[in-house]
């Protein structure tokens, strides 16, 4: 309770509390801040109870999860204080979950109370719950103990005032045209009036029955997603925030107040205002204010100034995501890439259009800096490298290398880099651009930081690459094989479905229609004996020996169960083509769903290891979407023997991997020297060549491939570039259907898989060899694509510039030290960071899961790359903003606890790593 009788509380996130909040109830007013009485079935919300509230009283402010995940209480600084006079008479909010003291800045607009908070620059290790000012010495005393999820520990602490430092914010007022922020001391005018020194974002939450809420755009509302958030958890699954442009900044006459001109100011449940200023002594004034806007004052005016007349330079980055990467070779291949990173194993190609040899490459585009800071760029790898930012050369020479810190303002900066790989006979190279700042440790510069302007050169090579994809998808090399059995790139060696047991697997009507008029690039053979081929194919089937052919049930219960499974397992994308036609027999459909690779080892259909019952249910759902059985008209009787010969000469060239190509078909080398527009599969004058049903666009792409610089397009069939392979396969397998950017499905994003997971673990994951799920609480299952697992794991690492780590990771040798592992066990235990509260540790179950269970720590040291693990432990919210994992560091280098290694965060997390590594043998606990 405040000195004048206001009741305040710190409400924890939960049902009908989308984020932590500070409530405000003045004397004589009744407010509703709680949970709506509702009917639930298990964990599923049904409906509010009759007469339940349909709205709530607006809090003073909402608090993002990264700022406060579990609130303590509030305390008021005395009006006449000997503590810190800058906060006299104001409220301090305690975060139990984040072990923080938050200064509250209250504002009242037309009777509506709102406000914001920022973290006081005080490092406390307590899970603070209560605070009091001593009536005699005036100092602040804190107490807290660990009872559930927090990064703090049991403690009783005193916070003393040691004298005034750099200015702090004391007030924030919201106007219809911007924000007025007042500080406790004078500011440097140049920094205060530089719009690039401010970084502002905003978002809304959804007030409803689900535990917590995702973040929802205000400027581009997604009403469908907001409605869905009422019945399904959106926290961690929906993160769309708006960037707010500061068009101008003005320091007022008092020298300590700044008005930020924001012409499109809106109401917002949450705003984040980051400041990077300086005072008159040159001291840094860096704060992050989190506030709520329920109401706005009239537009702020300055005499003699018209805000709309201020000339504003365009700061929004232009272009498309990624960088333009160009190779310096006899072939000037150019391609768009996500990051400035590349790993090329010895003996492999940096591009499918370049040989396996030493190479040069450059990147250019725009580096988008999220906020003003001092950045240190460094480069991993081997070879020679040059980096220029805004035309200033900051790195030049051999790798690895690092530059001196440079101050970059928020916004777009020109970037150019060039690299020359080591001059070895077998080629190969490795490079990865990293950065760090005063706020975060060294990390790869993320994909979201790069943009480029699309060019004709990129468009040309995109067209050539698309032609190569058509060449591979049409299985041209099944006929046009290379001379002398030269190796082929993996894309050209994919199998097509075999014809074994064909009539038992596929619907007879479907087979007949396909033979008469094939689809896709399956060739139509001129003059082929259709009736004879059908007669032969009808014989290619066997009956089940136990119980005969199974039937797909038609009852509503099976269909409904199947539909729920399809949604839960995210299978709709792959089932859509099957739902449009009746391709399989009942037996064939059930077998295909359970064992997709049985007759097609390179299928793109995901193997999610369905049980018999699940396959039956999904088949029932599919049947309900497919057209009904068609009555078959009698077809001409053909001769089986003739059909067998015809199939052997045509169909089996593709459908039997042991078959040789027809002797009359020219080799790849031969067609590389011919004009495809004159005669053959691609030209209008096909002659005796099969009809691949190529449309005009596909023909254009194939011709572009053929005409690529120095026939390099044709030579690309025998080159393997791991990074390109991964990019192509991620697209072909529709990986982003589940592994979405922003984690909308709560499944990890695939963009960073190569830099996160060890190559061996990733390979086994793609192959479906892990017997236990990393996240068993997720309904979705990682599908297996076993034929691609090894090369795809290599490719994902290669495009992230992540070289293979020594067996067991660089820090695993520390596990041999029992002393280090013992310290790690203590740090992970109840007296340390309490990792074992939410995570299983081998066979030991988590002690007290509060909100969400984490992966079993037994696999962490084998699953994660060590450098990624350290980045995650130092600052989880930087890697994944919506994660509920607490942060256990005070800053980029120092841990919250000082009980081991004098608080050195890297050493402490290395000890936990050593302990986790030993969990594979036996648990220390």
N, C-alpha and C positions, 0 to 999 in steps of 0.2 A: 504494500500500500504506500502511495506517495505521501509526502507531508501534508498535502491538501485533500487527502481522502480518496484519490483515484485508485481503483483496484486494477492491477496488471497481472497477467500470467504469461508464462512461456508455454505454449501448447505444442506438444509433440506431433509430428506427422503421423497420420493414421487414417482410418475411415472418416470421411467428411472433414478431414484436415489435410489438404493436398500438399502442404509443406509446413515446416515449423513456422510459428507466428508469435507475435507479441500482441496480446489483446489489451483493450483499454476500456474500462468501465468507470465513468465518473460517478460521483455521489448522486443518488436518487434515480439512476437509470438502470433498467433491466436489459441485459444483453444475452443473446444466444450465441455461444461459441463452441458448442459441443457436437456430439454425434447424433445423427437423426435415428430415432428408433426404427428398426427395419426388420424384415423377415428374411432369414437366410436358410439355405439348405446346404449344410456343410460349409464350404468356403465360397459358395456361390450366392451372390446377392439376388433376391427375388423382387422385393418391393418395399417402400416405406410403409410403416404401419399407419392405419387411418388416423387423421388428425396430426400427423407428424409435421414439423416445420419444413417449409419448402425453400427457405432462404436463411441467411445467417448475418450476424452483425459483422461489418467489415473491421478487420484488425488494424492496429496501428501500422504494422508492416508484416509482410511475408519474408521468410528467410530461406534462401536456397540451401539445398542439401549440403553443398560444399562449405557453407558458412556455419550452419547449425543443423545437425541431424537429430539432436535430442536436447531439448532446452532445460536449463536449470531454472533460476528465478531472476528477479531484478532487485537492484539496490539503488537508492538515490544518494548522490553525492551531497553532503550538507552544503547549505548556502554559504555559510562561513567556514570554509574548509582550509586546512593546512596541508591538504593532499595535493591536488593539481587544480589550481584556480580556473583553468580552461574548461573544467567540467562542473564547476560549482552549480548546485541546484539541478543537475541533469541526471538522467537515468543511465545506469549501466546494466546490460543484459548479460547473463551468464550462459555459456554453452557448455553443457555437460558432455555432449558427444564429441565436440571439437576442442575442448579445453581452452576456450577463448573468453576474453572479456570484450564485449561489443558496446561501443558508445552509441547511444540512441539519440537521434535528432528528431524531435517532434515538431510537426507543423499543423496548424489548424486553418482550414479554408472554409469560410461560410458555415462554421459549426461542424465540419467534417474533420476528424483527426486522422492524420497519416504521418508517415515519417520514414526514416532510414537509419541504417547502422553502418559502422565500419569497425574493424578490429583494432583495438588499442595495441600499440607496439610493446606488448608485455608477454614474455614467454613463461607460461605456467604449465606445470606438469599434472595438475590436479584435474580430475573429472568434476569440475566445480558445480555445486548445487546450491550453496548458500553463501552469502557474503554480508559482512557488517563493517561499518566504520567505527573504530574505537573512540569512545566519547572523550578520552583524555589525550591520547597522542595523535588522533586524527587519521591514522593509517588504516588501510583496507585489509581485512582478514577474510580468508577464503577457506572453505572446507568442502570436501567431496570424496566419494568412494566409488569404486567400480562395482556396478551391479548388473549392467548389461552393456550393449555396444558403445564403446568410447575409446578414444585414443589416449585418455588420461589414466591416472591411477589414484589410489587412496592418498590423500595428503591434507595437511593443514598448513596454510601458507600465509605469509604477510607480504603485502605489496606496498613498498615505500615510495614516496615522491622524492626524486633526486634532482629536480630542477627542470625548467622548461627547455625543451629541445626545439626541433623544427616545427613550424606551424601545423596545426591539425584542423580539420573541418569542425565547425561548431554549429552550422545551420544549413539546411537545404530547403529552398522554396521552389514550388512548381508554378510556372506561368504558362499561359496558352501558347507562348512563343519560345519557351525554353526553361532553363534551370538557373537559379541564382544560388551560388555556393559561397558561404562566408567562412573565413579561416580565423584562427586565433592570432595570426601575425601577418606581417606584410609579405607580399610575394614579388618575385622578379617579374617585371612587366613583359619582357620578351617571351618567357616561357608561358605565362598565364594567357597571353593573347595569341598563342599558336594553336589553331584547332587540332593539329596533329598530335598534340599532347593529351588529348582526351579520347577515350574509347568507350562507347556507350552501346549497350544492347538492352533488349526488353523482351518479355514474354508473359504469357498468362498460364495459369493452372486450371484444371477442371475440378470444381467442387462436387464431390460425389462419393459414393460408397466404397470405391476402391482404395486400397492402402497407398497413400501418396498419389502423386500425379506426374505425368510427363510435362514437357515444356511445349507450349503451343504458340504459334505465330499470331501476332495481333494485326499486322498489316495485311497478311494474306491468310485469313482464318480458314481452317479446314474443319467445317462443321461436321462432316461425316466422321472424322477422327475424334472430334470432341464428344460426339454422341457415343461412339464406340468406347471411349474412355470411362463412361458411366458403368459399363458392364464388364469390361476387361481391363486388366492392369496396364496402365500406360507409362508408369514410371520406368525409366531406363529403356523404354521401347519407342517413345516418341519424343524427339528433341529437335524442334524447329524454332529458332529464335530470330529476332529481327535486329539488324544492325541499324543504329541511329546515327545519322550524320550531323556533326556539329558544323554548322555553316559559318559561324564566326564566334569569337570569344573577346570579351572586353573586361579589362580590370577597372573597377570603379574608383572614384576619387579617394575612398578610404584606403586604397592600396591593399586591402585584404579580402575583397569581395569580387567574385568573377561571375559575369552573366554569360551563359552559353546559349547562343541563338540556335534554336531547333524549330524551324518553321512548321514542321508536321508533328508537333507534340501531341501525344495521345494519353488516355488513361492506360494504366498498366498495373497488373498485379505484382510484377517484379521488374525493376530496372537495375542494371549494373552500370555504375559510372566509375571508370578507372582514370586516375589522374597521375600525370608524371610531370610535376612542376618543380620549381626551385624557389627558395626564399632569397632575401637580399644578401644573405651571407653565402649563397651558393649551395646551401644544404638541400638535399633531395626532399621533395614533398610528394611521396608516392602513396596513394590510398586507393582503396576500392570501396565505394559506397553502394550499398544494396538498399533500395527503397521502394515504396509502393505509392502509386498515384491513384487516389480515389476521386480527387477534385483538383481543379486548376484555377489559379488567380487570373486576373485580367492580364493582357499582354504587358510585358515590361518595356518601359520606354526610357530612353536616354535623350535629354534635351539636345536638339540639333542633329540627331542621328536617325536616319531611316534604315532599318535593318535590311529591307529589300533592295536597297541601293548598293549594298556591299558586294563587291566583285568576289566571287568564289571560284577558285580553281577546282576542276573536276578531280576528285580523289579516288573515285571508285575504279578499281582495276578493270581494264578492258580485256577482251579476248576470251579464249576458251581455256578450260582447266588443262594443266600440264605444261611441259616444255617442248620446244622443237629440238630434236636431237639429230645432228647431221654427221655422217661419217666422212672423214677426209681420206679418200681412196680413189682408185681409178673409177669406182662407182660411187657417186655422191648420194647415197641413200639418205633419206630424211624421214623421220617418223616422230609422232607425238608420243611422249612418255609421261608417266605420272610424277616421277621424282628424278633428281639428279643422282642416279645410282645405277650401277651395273656390275655384275659379276659374270665373267666369261671363263669357264674352265679351260685348261690347256687342251688343245686339240679340237675345240668347238668354235663356232663362229659367233662374232658379235651381232651379226645380222644374217638372215637367210640369203641376202644378196652379196655377202662378202665371204671370202675364204677364211679358213682357220689360219690366221697369220697375224703378226703385229698390226695394230690399227690405230688410227687417230679419230677422235670424235669430239664434237663440240655441242654445247647446249646454250640456248638463248631464249629469253622471254622476260617475264616479270616476276619478281619476288614480292609477295604481298605480306607485309609485316602487320600483325594484329594490333600491336600497341608499341608505343615508343619505349625503347630500352637500349641498354648496351649489350650488343650481341658479339659473341666470339664464334667465328666460323673455323671449322677444322675439316680435314679430309682423310678418310681411311683409304688404304689400298696400296698399290705398287705402281710405279710409273712416274710420268711427269705431268704436272697439273698447273693450270693458271685459272684464277678466279678474279673477275672484275664485277663490282657492284657500283652502279651509277658512274661508270667509266673510271672508277678508282681501282687499281690493281691491289688486291690485298693478299693474294697467295700466288707464288710462282716458284716452281722448282720440284724437287723430288718428293714422293709420298712415303709415309704419312707426313702431314704438315698441318700447321695451325696459324691463324692470323691473330693480330692484336685486337682487342675489343674495339668495336666501332659503334657509334650511336646512330641508330636508324629511327626515323620518325614513322609513325603509323601510316600505312598506305603502300602504294606501289613503288618499287625500285627496279631499275633495269639490271638484269643479271646476264653475264656471259661467262662461260667456262669452257676450257679446252683440255683435252687429256690425250696423252700418248702412252700406249701400253708398253710394257717391257719388251725389248727387242729379242725375243726368243723364237726359235724355229717353229714351235708348236703354237705360238700365239698365246692367247689368254690375257685376262686383265681383271682388275678389281678397283672399284672406286665407289665411295659413298660420301656425300656432303652432309656434314653434321653442323649443329649450332647449339649454343647455350646462351643463357643470359643471367642477369642477376637473380632471376626468379626460378629458373629450371636448369637441370643438369644437361650434359651433352646428349643429344638425341638426333636421329636422322631428320633433316628438314622435311616436314610432312607434305604429302601431295596437295593438301588444301592451300599451301603457301605459293603455288606456282600457277601462272597463267601465260598464255602465248597467243600471238595473232596467227590464225591459220593462213597458210600461204599456198601458192600454186605448186611449189615443190613438194610440200606435204601431201597435197591432194593427188599429185601424180603418183607418188609411191604408195599412197593408200589404195589407189586404183590397181596398181601392180600387185599389191598384197591381196586385194580382194580377188584378183584373177587367179592367184596361186591357190586361194581357198576353193574357188570353183573347180580348178584342176584337180585338187585333192578330193573334193566331195564327189566329183564325177568318176573317181577311181580310174582316171585315164591310164595310170601306170599298170593296171591289171593287163592291159593289152600292149601298151607302148612301154615295154620294160627296158631298163638300161642294158647296154652291151657289157658283157663280161661280169654281170652280177654285181655291179658297183653298188655300194650301200645307198639306201634311200633314207630321207628324213622321216621321222616317225609319223608325221601327218599323212604320208603317202603309203604307209604300211598297214593302215587300219583295215580290219576285216569287215566283210558284209555278212548278213545272216546266212547260215548254211541251210541246205534243203532237206536235212534229215527229218524224218517223220512229218513231212510237210502237211499231208492231208489230215493227220491227226491233230495238228496244231492250229491250222488256219482254215477258216470257213471256205467250203468248196466254191460258193458263188464268188467270194472275194478273189480266190485264186484264178478263177476263170476270167473275171473282169481284168485282173492284173496282166495275165498272159496276153489277152487281146489288146489291152491298152495300158502298158506300164506307165508308172508315174515317177516323178523325180527325174533322176538321170539314169534310171535303169534303161538300157538301150532297147530300142525296137529294131529287130533284125529283119531286113527286107526279105520277103519270101520265106519266112520261117513257117514250118508246119504246125500251126496253132493247135489243131485237133490232136495231133500226135503227141505234142508236148503235154497237153492236158491229160491225155490218157496215161502217159508215163508218170506225171506228177501225182495223179490220184493213187498210184500204187505206193507212193513214198510216205507210208503212215503205219503205225502200229497201235494196237490196243493196250490199255493198262492191264496188267496181269492180275491185279488185286482190286476187285470191286468194279471193274469196267470204267467207262468214261464218267468222270464226275460232272455234276450239274450245278450251275450257278443258281442260287435261290432267288426267288422273285418277291418274297414277302417284304412288307414295309419296314419291319424291324431291322433286317439285314441291310437294306438300302440306307436307312438312317444312320446305322452304325458305321457303314462305309463312308458316308458323306462326312461324318464327324472325324473319322480317321484321316481322310484326305486333307481336311483343313488342319488337323493337328500336326500332320507330317509334312505339310507344305507341298503336296504332290500335284496340285491342280494344273500347274504349268505343263507338266509332262503327260498328264492324263487327257488334256484337252484334245490332242490329235486322235487319241484312241476313242474318244466319245463321239467323234463325228462319223465313224464308220464301224461296221460290224466285221472286224478283221479276223478275230480268233474264234475257234470253237470254245465251248465252255472249258474243256480240259486244257486247251492251249492257253486260254486267258489266265486261268488259275496258276498254271505252271510258269507263265511269263512273269506274272506279278511277283511270285516267290523267287524265281531264279532268272532274272532278266538276261544274264550272260550265258545261259546254257547253250543257246544256239547263235548267240551274237556277242562274242567276247568283248568287242569294242563298242557296245551299245552306249548311247547317251542317256538311256533311261536309268534312273537312279535305283540302285539296289539298297533298300532300307531294311533288309532282313525281316520281312514280314513273316508272321506265323501263318499256319494253315488257315486259322480262323480269320485273321486280318485280311488275307488274300481273298477269302470267300466274301467278306463284307465289302471290300473295295470293288470286287468284281460285280457284286449285286448293284452297287451304286453306279458303276460304269454302264452296265446293261440298261439301267433305267434312262440313261442319257443317249444311248445309241439307237439308230434306226432299227426297226424290227427285221426279223428274218424275211428275206425275199424268196418268193417261189422261183424255183429254177426251171428254166425252159430246157427241154432236151437238147443236148449239144451233139454235133456230129461225132460219130465213133471214130477214134483214131487208132493208130497202130503203136503199141507200147515200144516195140523195138526201134521204130523210126524216131519216136519221141526221145528215147534214151540217147540216141546218137546226136540229135539236134541239141539237147540240153548239154551234152558233153562238149559240143563245139562252141556253144554260146554262153549259156547260163553259168556253167561251172568255171568258166574263166575268172569270174568274180566270186562265185559262191563256194568255190573249193580252193583253199589256200595252196593245195598241192598241185593244182593245174598249171600247165605251161601256157604262155600266151600263144595265140595263133601264129604260125610261122609266116603267114603272109602279111602280118601287120608290121609296119616299120618301127624301129626302136626309138627310144627317146632322143638319142643323138641325131637320128635321121630327121625326125620332125622338127628338131631345133633349128635345122638349116632350111626349112621350107616356109613358104608363105601360107599361113592358115586360112587366109581369106580366099584362096584360089580353089582348094579342093580339100575334102575331108570332113570330119565331124563338125568343125566350126563354120565351114563355108555353106553357102546356099547350094553349091554343087557338091553334095556329099558323095556321089558315086555309090560305091558299095559299102561306105562307112555307115555305122549304125546311127539312128536318130536319138540323140541324147536330150531332145526337147529343151535346147538352150534358147532362152529368150534373147532379145536384142541387147539388153543390159549385160547379160552373162557373156555373150559373144564379144561385146566391146571390152569387157574385163580380160577375157582370155587373150585377145589380140594385144592388149596393153602389156600383159605378161610376156607374150612372145616378143614384143618389140622393145622390151626394157633394155637399158643401156648394155651393149655388148653381149646380148643374149643372156645376161645374168639371171633374168627371170626364169629361164629354163634350167640353168645350172642350180637354181635354188632347191631343186628336188632332192639333192644329196647333201644339203647342209642343215645342220641342227643348231639353232640359236635358242638356248634354254629360256631366256626371258621372253622372247616372242612366242615360244610354244605355250608358256603359261598364260600369256595374254589371250591367245587364241582359244585355249581350252577353257578358260574361265568363262569366255563368251559362249562357246559351243555347248558347255554343260549347264549354262544358265545358273552359275553359282550365286549370282547376285539376287536370285529369287529369294533366297533365305539369308545370305550373308550381305545384308543391305548396309549402305552407308548410313551411319547414325544409329544402327542397331534397332530398327523399328520392330524386328521380330525377336529381339533379345538374344540373337545368335551373333557371335563375334563377326566383325566385318572382315572380308577376305583381303582387302587392300594391303593390310599389314601382316598377313599370315607368315610371309617369308622372313620377316625380321623378328617375329615373335616366337615361332616354334622351331625347335631343332629339326634338322632335315630328316633324321631317322624317325622321329616321332610323327612328323607330318606325312612321311611316306606310308607308315603303318596305318595312320588315320585314314588316308585316302583309300588304302587297300582294304579297310574294314577289319584290321587285325587286332584292334584294341577291344578286349573283352568287356571292359567297363567304360561307361560314358564319363567324360570329364565333368559334365553337368547333368547328373541323373534326374534333376527336377525339371529339365526341359522336355517337353513332349516330342519335339523334333528329333530326328535321328540323322546323324551324318551319313549320307549315302556312300557306298564304296564304288570306286571306279578302278578296279584292281589293275587293269591293263595299262593304265596311265599313271599309276601311283608314283613310281620312281622318278620319271621324267617331270611330272607335274610338281612334285616336291622340290626337285632341283630348280625348276623354272621359277617357282614362286620366290625362292631365296635369291635367284640370280637377278630378277627384276627389282628386288629390294636392295641389291648391292650387298647382300649378306653372304659372306664366304663361309664355307663349311667350317664348323668348329672342331677342334680336336675331340676325339672320343671322350665323352663325359663332360664337355664344356670346360672352359678355362679355369674355373674355380673348383671343380669337383675334387681335385687332388687334396683340397683342404679337408675333405671328409676323413682323410686318413688321420687327421689330428683329432684325437678323442677330446682334447681340451676345448678346441674350437666348437665342436659339435655340442658339447655339454653347455657351453655358453649360449649356443643357439637354442637349445632346448629350454633354457631358463627364459630367454627373451621371448620365445613363442608361447610360454606358459602363462598361468594366471597372474604371476608376479611381474610379467613383462608386458608384451603387447597383446596378450590373450588371443593369439592366432587360433588356438585350439578351441576357442569358444564357438566360432562359426565354421571352422574347417575340421573335417575328419583328418586324422593323422595316422595313416596306415589302417590298422584294425581298430584303433581307438576312435570312437564316435565323438563328434563335436559336443562340447559340454553344455552350451546354452545358446542355441541359434535364436537370435532375436527377430530379425527381419528377413534375412535371406541367407541360405547356406552357401558356402564357398566350395570350390573344388577340393578334393582330397589332396592334402599336401604331400602325400607319398609320391605322386607323379610329378610334382612341380619342378623339381630339380632335373628331371629327365625330359620334361615336356618343353620347358621354356629355355630360350637362349639367355645366357647369364646377363648380358648387357641390357636386354629387355626387362628381365626380372628386377635389376637394380633401378631402372627408370620407373617401373611400376611401384616398387616399394617406396621410393623417394617421394612420388607425387602421383597417386593413382588417378586423381581427377584430371590431370593433364593428359593422361593416356585415354581415359574414358570418363568424360565429364559427369555422366549420370551414375557412375559406380557408387555402391554403398560402402565400399572398402574405406576405412578411415585412413587419414594421412598421419604418419608417425614421425614426421620431420618438422622442425621449426622453420627451416629454410632449406636451401638447396644442398647443404652439406652436413647439417647437425640434426641428430635424432632427438626425440623428446626425452628419452631416458639417458642418463649419464652413468649408468651402472656398469657399462662395459665399453672399453676402447675410448674412454673419455668423451662419450657421446658422438663419436664418429659414425655417421649413418651408414656409410658404405661398409665399414668393418662389422657393424652390428648385423646388417642384412646379409653379409657374407657368412656370418656365423649361423644365422637361421638357415641359409642355403645348405651349409654343411650338415646341419641337423636333418633337414628334409631329405638330403641325399641318402642318409643312413636309414631312412624309414623303409627303404626297399628291403632291408635285411631284418631289422628289428627296431621297434620304437624305443626311443630313449625314455619316454614317459612310462 
